[in-house]
Amino acid sequence: MQHTQTIALARSLLAEGRSGEVARMLSPLIEPLPAGSAPADSPQPILRALLARVRLLRQGDVSSAYRLLKPLDVSTLREHLSPAVRAEVALWLGWLHAWPENLEAERTRAFNLLAEAERFFHQELNTAGRCWVQLGRALAYLTIDEYALALQALDEAAALKERLPDLQADGWIQDLGVQAALLTGRYHRAERALRQLQALAERTGDTLLKGRALAYQALLKHVQGGAPAEILATVEAAEALLSGLVPLPHLLWLARAARLAALRRQGHWREIDRLLQRWSGSDARLVAHPILLEAAELALLREDFTTCEQLLERMLTTPAPAQSRLLATRAALLQARHFLRRNQLARAREWADRAHRTAQELGLEPLILEALLVQAQIALAEKALSQAQMLLQQAEVFSNYFSLLPWAAWRFWLLGERLQAEGQPDEARAHYVQALSAYSLLGDRYHTAQMQLAVAQLVRSTDSAQARSLLEAAAQTFEALGVASRGQQARHMLQHLPHQASPAALAPESQLGNVLARAALSVELVAEAWLQVLEQLWPDRWLAVFQHTPEGEWTSIRAHGEAPAPLSFPSPDKPQTYQDGVAWLQLRALPGPVFFMAARVAEIEYADWQAIVARLRPWLPVVALALDHALLRARQFGELANGHAPEDTQPSPLEDLVYASPTMRALVNQIYRVRSSHSPVLILGESGTGKELIARAVHATSDRREAPFIAFNCANVPPELIDSHLFGHEKGAFTGALQANPGVIRAADGGTLFLDEIGDLPLEVQPKLLRFLQEGEIFPLGARRPVRVNVRVIAATHRDLEALVREGKFREDLYYRLNVIPLYVPPLRERREDIPVLVRHFLNTLRPPGAPAVSITSRAMEALMRYDWPGNVRQLRNEIERALVFVASEPAPTIDLKDLSPVVQRAQRDATAPLVRSAIDSSQPLEAILADTEKALIEQVLADHRGRISAAARALGLTRQGLYKKMKRLGIDPGRFQHRRASTNPTATS
Ligand SMILES: Nc1ncnc2c1ncn2[C@@H]1O[C@H](COP(=O)(O)OP(=O)(O)OP(=O)(O)O)[C@@H](O)[C@H]1O
């Protein structure tokens, strides 16, 4: 067969994922290249590029791939090749320079080579080539710690891939997606990508992909607090697949990291010593940093401070071959914990601050959270209580992590320390007990013993029997682990315990932690454990645990005794209710399934029941955690294995709200935190940032979600009519009031009223609104009596309300009354990470039904990301809508730079002049460019003023007529910008 045919066949086999056959076919054809040159017509360069691709992607064999391509790694040589071969060679060389295990790699060359390849693929409309370029970029970004850019490149690769039948590209999109999601703390996204990766690995029989998927699964289980034994089993499976394949152990290291963490939790520290010893022998440079980090962690736990310090010193002074800033941040955190343990608090703080800064620069949430908690711990040791309190509050922004056991345990511990330092020993003990249970749920022996010590310290004078059993357990653990100083501390405390004549029997609930630790394997077991404890405290009654699914179904999970005949279920968002002789207690709240326990309680016994509930209250967070854990396991082991879709990351009430930035995530967390409050909310932010969407989200997550949401824009109603629109009027209340009108406040009864542009509320109406907020009553015009209404008010404005107060245009008392829960929506230019996801969202939602998918080039996306968006998300939405019209008639519609408005294009040109020059050169005459610019400018101003012609004309220095003329000439429809005006008529949504 001719080489040309062989190459064509190889390409089609590669697209089908049959790369093993390609390797067998191509290997014998490789010949040495003549020294110093590569003849233009030789098939060798392309054969080498294809084979290098297989060696790299299928076997992870960097050195063999590099041997094949190294002779071509000189640009003067590549210049002699045909453009297509040159692009292919540049692509795979780019990949090699991005590859984290390539110790000879120069990372900047990776980007140059990939750009070289992209130029050609772009001209040739080679979608497959462009997709592999984006994947190469994603890998390179991951290697140099640019995680947001890596996620963006992956999104672009995924969009290009939509039109390709390339299973291998699919595999890599998921593979790199899991890595990026794991590091940035997007665990649901990681789970989703992992499931797809596993399905693909199954379909293609690709062992490397299978092994990688298992390694990620082990890591995911670890960060989510999975049982150590299960983590170890997954790691073993991963190692069995990978070790035969991968000559360099960087990949294996992922699985090994999970193994070491599991062993650390189980207390098998000597086994860790042995493994580190073994692994450090080979490929020393590659794994040096992770090994040093692991060894330092262990030295710290053993309180061998000198070794710990030396190891970290060594690590911080040698640059790592990949992800060096990530590793340095981890090392800094460990330094901080190490100095904290030695009570050198100033140095500890220095390191923790440094780690916090770099974690923030990298945008890695789990590391930011870790830094915050270490900083809080240091502040507690410094007795800087308000500082500690502030740091712990900041950590609450990441509350979604606290449903995962490792974070929950740490948080309980710190809260315990804080309460102890504030002189609240009972509260502190409750939190330590929660930490203790969470650590034992995790199977973390060292920290369990540490919490046993902490609880014992607090109870030793009041309950020496409990203190004794805790101290004995702690001493044994510390001695077994070889942590001598802690063991001695426990023994010393044991010797000085006051003697108790007859040891009091252990209260049933104090065994609960241990029972739950075993029970967290499944929801049914947790329910059973809980019921058994309750039965001891409240014998001979009907007791049950129920689940309420998001679809609204109630199911009994476990029950003891006979259920009352007609059983009526409580409202799922009430933490505690008593109805028809049954007491209900919420065990786990939203999001996800809600759990309740029910008990038959006669009315006269209700007080006794409440006493039992009070006694059990400290355990409720632990039960909730055990349930969370069991649900997580069910997802990991059930659906992950058989490919079902789990519940989505974004809870459904917020599905219209699209975001990726940490600031927006923090905002969403805040919305969840205030969901059960009925206080007014004040949303501040520039025009078009999504304030109304946020208001809708507050409503949709609250217990008012079934009742109406009414939006009212104070700026769009003539001032003299606002009063009657808001508060309603009786028939004949004023001239022209031919019908009675209830007004929007009454229309929102039971639900939420959204008052947009509250800064425009006329001064005369303000006292009436204040009265309503204070009294919950309104006085419709012409009415004789006040009317009571139950409405939650959410107000929003883009104006500076404090300035309006100073200028006397807004009442101060009303401002304070509205500003109970302030929410701030940042402008889009301060959260550019949201732009790619918003763009994709609008590309999907704004195209007509049935129209083909539209993609976007990286140049266009880059321009969208650079532009400052004075009109925020609304302007971005208009921009995409406009571009979609331009490309609608293309067979494979793609938005390129030239399809964007000139102002946006300019943002890109300022950064990369040549790109825009080519766009202008290629397309239009000067008049057209000027017309476009003028059109975009007018559209932008119209967007900023929400279609108000007079205001826009003023801003542009035109008369109304002048503006109308221009709009007519340029084909601008002002109606498009009046979206908000249309929505001022009260609309009820539920
Ligand atoms: N995070 C987001 N995800 C999806 N769409 C968004 C997001 N933010 C804003 N939008 C869209 O942008 C447009 C403007 O949003 P919205 O009307 O909520 O802004 P606003 O801040 O209330 O504006 P104004 O201050 O002018 O009243 C809407 O079409 C909205 O759907």
The ligand as a Gaussian input file, in Angstrom:
#p B3LYP/6-31G(d) Opt

LIG

0 1
 N      -26.372000      35.136000      35.202000
 C      -27.226000      35.236000      34.183000
 N      -27.572000      34.131000      33.504000
 C      -28.422000      34.192000      32.444000
 N      -28.954000      35.337000      32.009000
 C      -28.644000      36.473000      32.639000
 C      -27.768000      36.476000      33.775000
 N      -27.651000      37.737000      34.213000
 C      -28.422000      38.494000      33.420000
 N      -29.019000      37.747000      32.473000
 C      -29.911000      38.224000      31.390000
 O      -29.537000      39.572000      31.114000
 C      -30.672000      40.404000      30.950000
 C      -30.658000      41.512000      31.989000
 O      -30.907000      40.969000      33.275000
 P      -31.867000      41.707000      34.356000
 O      -33.047000      42.312000      33.678000
 O      -32.114000      40.754000      35.459000
 O      -30.851000      42.865000      34.818000
 P      -31.075000      44.050000      35.875000
 O      -29.822000      44.181000      36.642000
 O      -32.335000      43.803000      36.637000
 O      -31.217000      45.292000      34.923000
 P      -31.760000      46.778000      35.298000
 O      -30.897000      47.340000      36.364000
 O      -31.570000      47.480000      33.997000
 O      -33.176000      46.613000      35.696000
 C      -31.863000      39.488000      31.036000
 O      -32.197000      39.056000      29.732000
 C      -31.357000      38.320000      31.862000
 O      -32.091000      37.158000      31.577000

